Each structure stands twice: as C-alpha cells, then as structure tokens.
Amino acid sequence: MLNRIIPSSISTSEYENNKPAYFIDGERVDKILIEKLNPSDIKYINVSKVDKQYPNGKIDIVSKKEKES
C-alpha cells in the first residue's frame, strides 16, 4: 500500500532549518514521501506543536492498513 523506502539523508538539524519532523505509521520519513502520499491512504494526521524532542513540531500520519488474514 505505502512505499516504505526511507531516504538515507533525513535532516537531523530540524531546529536549525525550522522544519517539522515527519512520521508515517511511527517511522521517520522525509517530506518528499509525505508529498507523494495518496490522500486516500491516510486514516488521520496528528500535529504536535509541543514536543521537547521536536521543537519545530511533529507531523504523524497514520495510514489505512489492509486487513491482515
């Protein structure tokens, strides 16, 4: 359903470049994957603006998962 390729060069200096941290189903991803994500694959999005670990915010996307048999 979702492509699970995680880029090898995720910025570790979000505080310096003022960008939030992006996650899909609990896995850290690059913004490029977020932009390519099909909106119909998203169950919900949680935006956290108060997180000591991510001072510029955290965007956590939970996808719709196929039923496992």
mmCIF file of the C-alpha atoms, coordinates in Angstrom:
data_MODEL
# 
_entry.id   MODEL 
# 
loop_
_atom_site.group_PDB 
_atom_site.id 
_atom_site.type_symbol 
_atom_site.label_atom_id 
_atom_site.label_alt_id 
_atom_site.label_comp_id 
_atom_site.label_asym_id 
_atom_site.label_entity_id 
_atom_site.label_seq_id 
_atom_site.pdbx_PDB_ins_code 
_atom_site.Cartn_x 
_atom_site.Cartn_y 
_atom_site.Cartn_z 
_atom_site.occupancy 
_atom_site.B_iso_or_equiv 
_atom_site.pdbx_formal_charge 
_atom_site.auth_seq_id 
_atom_site.auth_comp_id 
_atom_site.auth_asym_id 
_atom_site.auth_atom_id 
_atom_site.pdbx_PDB_model_num 
ATOM 1  C CA . MET A 1 1  ? 0.000  0.000   0.000  1.00 0.00 ? 1  MET A CA 1 
ATOM 2  C CA . LEU A 1 2  ? 2.584  2.586   1.090  1.00 0.00 ? 2  LEU A CA 1 
ATOM 3  C CA . ASN A 1 3  ? 6.093  2.625   -0.255 1.00 0.00 ? 3  ASN A CA 1 
ATOM 4  C CA . ARG A 1 4  ? 8.359  2.057   2.746  1.00 0.00 ? 4  ARG A CA 1 
ATOM 5  C CA . ILE A 1 5  ? 11.548 3.467   1.253  1.00 0.00 ? 5  ILE A CA 1 
ATOM 6  C CA . ILE A 1 6  ? 13.103 5.760   3.840  1.00 0.00 ? 6  ILE A CA 1 
ATOM 7  C CA . PRO A 1 7  ? 15.674 8.170   2.420  1.00 0.00 ? 7  PRO A CA 1 
ATOM 8  C CA . SER A 1 8  ? 19.135 7.781   3.880  1.00 0.00 ? 8  SER A CA 1 
ATOM 9  C CA . SER A 1 9  ? 19.563 11.521  4.301  1.00 0.00 ? 9  SER A CA 1 
ATOM 10 C CA . ILE A 1 10 ? 16.867 12.717  6.696  1.00 0.00 ? 10 ILE A CA 1 
ATOM 11 C CA . SER A 1 11 ? 17.899 16.033  8.155  1.00 0.00 ? 11 SER A CA 1 
ATOM 12 C CA . THR A 1 12 ? 18.933 15.807  11.786 1.00 0.00 ? 12 THR A CA 1 
ATOM 13 C CA . SER A 1 13 ? 19.002 19.560  12.257 1.00 0.00 ? 13 SER A CA 1 
ATOM 14 C CA . GLU A 1 14 ? 15.282 20.428  12.140 1.00 0.00 ? 14 GLU A CA 1 
ATOM 15 C CA . TYR A 1 15 ? 15.812 23.071  14.795 1.00 0.00 ? 15 TYR A CA 1 
ATOM 16 C CA . GLU A 1 16 ? 18.286 24.914  12.583 1.00 0.00 ? 16 GLU A CA 1 
ATOM 17 C CA . ASN A 1 17 ? 16.240 24.757  9.382  1.00 0.00 ? 17 ASN A CA 1 
ATOM 18 C CA . ASN A 1 18 ? 12.878 25.292  11.125 1.00 0.00 ? 18 ASN A CA 1 
ATOM 19 C CA . LYS A 1 19 ? 11.185 22.186  9.663  1.00 0.00 ? 19 LYS A CA 1 
ATOM 20 C CA . PRO A 1 20 ? 8.930  19.735  11.498 1.00 0.00 ? 20 PRO A CA 1 
ATOM 21 C CA . ALA A 1 21 ? 9.657  16.021  11.841 1.00 0.00 ? 21 ALA A CA 1 
ATOM 22 C CA . TYR A 1 22 ? 7.512  13.765  9.642  1.00 0.00 ? 22 TYR A CA 1 
ATOM 23 C CA . PHE A 1 23 ? 6.349  10.240  10.539 1.00 0.00 ? 23 PHE A CA 1 
ATOM 24 C CA . ILE A 1 24 ? 4.214  7.650   8.743  1.00 0.00 ? 24 ILE A CA 1 
ATOM 25 C CA . ASP A 1 25 ? 2.910  4.842   10.956 1.00 0.00 ? 25 ASP A CA 1 
ATOM 26 C CA . GLY A 1 26 ? 5.583  5.597   13.536 1.00 0.00 ? 26 GLY A CA 1 
ATOM 27 C CA . GLU A 1 27 ? 8.510  5.569   11.084 1.00 0.00 ? 27 GLU A CA 1 
ATOM 28 C CA . ARG A 1 28 ? 10.514 8.745   10.478 1.00 0.00 ? 28 ARG A CA 1 
ATOM 29 C CA . VAL A 1 29 ? 10.313 9.797   6.823  1.00 0.00 ? 29 VAL A CA 1 
ATOM 30 C CA . ASP A 1 30 ? 11.432 12.646  4.617  1.00 0.00 ? 30 ASP A CA 1 
ATOM 31 C CA . LYS A 1 31 ? 8.983  15.345  3.494  1.00 0.00 ? 31 LYS A CA 1 
ATOM 32 C CA . ILE A 1 32 ? 9.294  14.073  -0.094 1.00 0.00 ? 32 ILE A CA 1 
ATOM 33 C CA . LEU A 1 33 ? 7.438  10.877  0.892  1.00 0.00 ? 33 LEU A CA 1 
ATOM 34 C CA . ILE A 1 34 ? 4.702  12.935  2.534  1.00 0.00 ? 34 ILE A CA 1 
ATOM 35 C CA . GLU A 1 35 ? 4.234  14.922  -0.673 1.00 0.00 ? 35 GLU A CA 1 
ATOM 36 C CA . LYS A 1 36 ? 3.916  11.708  -2.721 1.00 0.00 ? 36 LYS A CA 1 
ATOM 37 C CA . LEU A 1 37 ? 1.433  10.109  -0.310 1.00 0.00 ? 37 LEU A CA 1 
ATOM 38 C CA . ASN A 1 38 ? -2.029 9.482   -1.740 1.00 0.00 ? 38 ASN A CA 1 
ATOM 39 C CA . PRO A 1 39 ? -4.592 11.298  0.443  1.00 0.00 ? 39 PRO A CA 1 
ATOM 40 C CA . SER A 1 40 ? -6.983 8.334   0.237  1.00 0.00 ? 40 SER A CA 1 
ATOM 41 C CA . ASP A 1 41 ? -4.326 6.197   2.015  1.00 0.00 ? 41 ASP A CA 1 
ATOM 42 C CA . ILE A 1 42 ? -4.436 8.436   5.111  1.00 0.00 ? 42 ILE A CA 1 
ATOM 43 C CA . LYS A 1 43 ? -6.549 7.423   8.094  1.00 0.00 ? 43 LYS A CA 1 
ATOM 44 C CA . TYR A 1 44 ? -5.691 10.518  10.154 1.00 0.00 ? 44 TYR A CA 1 
ATOM 45 C CA . ILE A 1 45 ? -2.989 13.100  10.820 1.00 0.00 ? 45 ILE A CA 1 
ATOM 46 C CA . ASN A 1 46 ? -1.805 14.250  14.236 1.00 0.00 ? 46 ASN A CA 1 
ATOM 47 C CA . VAL A 1 47 ? 0.127  17.519  14.512 1.00 0.00 ? 47 VAL A CA 1 
ATOM 48 C CA . SER A 1 48 ? 2.082  18.108  17.708 1.00 0.00 ? 48 SER A CA 1 
ATOM 49 C CA . LYS A 1 49 ? 3.470  21.584  18.257 1.00 0.00 ? 49 LYS A CA 1 
ATOM 50 C CA . VAL A 1 50 ? 4.663  20.971  21.823 1.00 0.00 ? 50 VAL A CA 1 
ATOM 51 C CA . ASP A 1 51 ? 7.281  18.217  21.869 1.00 0.00 ? 51 ASP A CA 1 
ATOM 52 C CA . LYS A 1 52 ? 10.679 18.692  23.501 1.00 0.00 ? 52 LYS A CA 1 
ATOM 53 C CA . GLN A 1 53 ? 12.263 16.163  21.141 1.00 0.00 ? 53 GLN A CA 1 
ATOM 54 C CA . TYR A 1 54 ? 10.915 18.004  18.049 1.00 0.00 ? 54 TYR A CA 1 
ATOM 55 C CA . PRO A 1 55 ? 10.978 21.745  18.821 1.00 0.00 ? 55 PRO A CA 1 
ATOM 56 C CA . ASN A 1 56 ? 9.660  22.669  15.347 1.00 0.00 ? 56 ASN A CA 1 
ATOM 57 C CA . GLY A 1 57 ? 6.735  20.266  15.572 1.00 0.00 ? 57 GLY A CA 1 
ATOM 58 C CA . LYS A 1 58 ? 5.926  16.693  14.700 1.00 0.00 ? 58 LYS A CA 1 
ATOM 59 C CA . ILE A 1 59 ? 3.546  15.571  11.958 1.00 0.00 ? 59 ILE A CA 1 
ATOM 60 C CA . ASP A 1 60 ? 2.423  11.994  12.494 1.00 0.00 ? 60 ASP A CA 1 
ATOM 61 C CA . ILE A 1 61 ? 0.396  10.347  9.714  1.00 0.00 ? 61 ILE A CA 1 
ATOM 62 C CA . VAL A 1 62 ? -1.439 7.091   10.327 1.00 0.00 ? 62 VAL A CA 1 
ATOM 63 C CA . SER A 1 63 ? -2.275 5.205   7.149  1.00 0.00 ? 63 SER A CA 1 
ATOM 64 C CA . LYS A 1 64 ? -5.189 2.979   6.323  1.00 0.00 ? 64 LYS A CA 1 
ATOM 65 C CA . LYS A 1 65 ? -3.796 -0.534  6.514  1.00 0.00 ? 65 LYS A CA 1 
ATOM 66 C CA . GLU A 1 66 ? -5.067 -3.535  4.593  1.00 0.00 ? 66 GLU A CA 1 
ATOM 67 C CA . LYS A 1 67 ? -6.649 -6.249  6.724  1.00 0.00 ? 67 LYS A CA 1 
ATOM 68 C CA . GLU A 1 68 ? -4.231 -8.999  7.562  1.00 0.00 ? 68 GLU A CA 1 
ATOM 69 C CA . SER A 1 69 ? -5.568 -12.506 7.035  1.00 0.00 ? 69 SER A CA 1 
# 
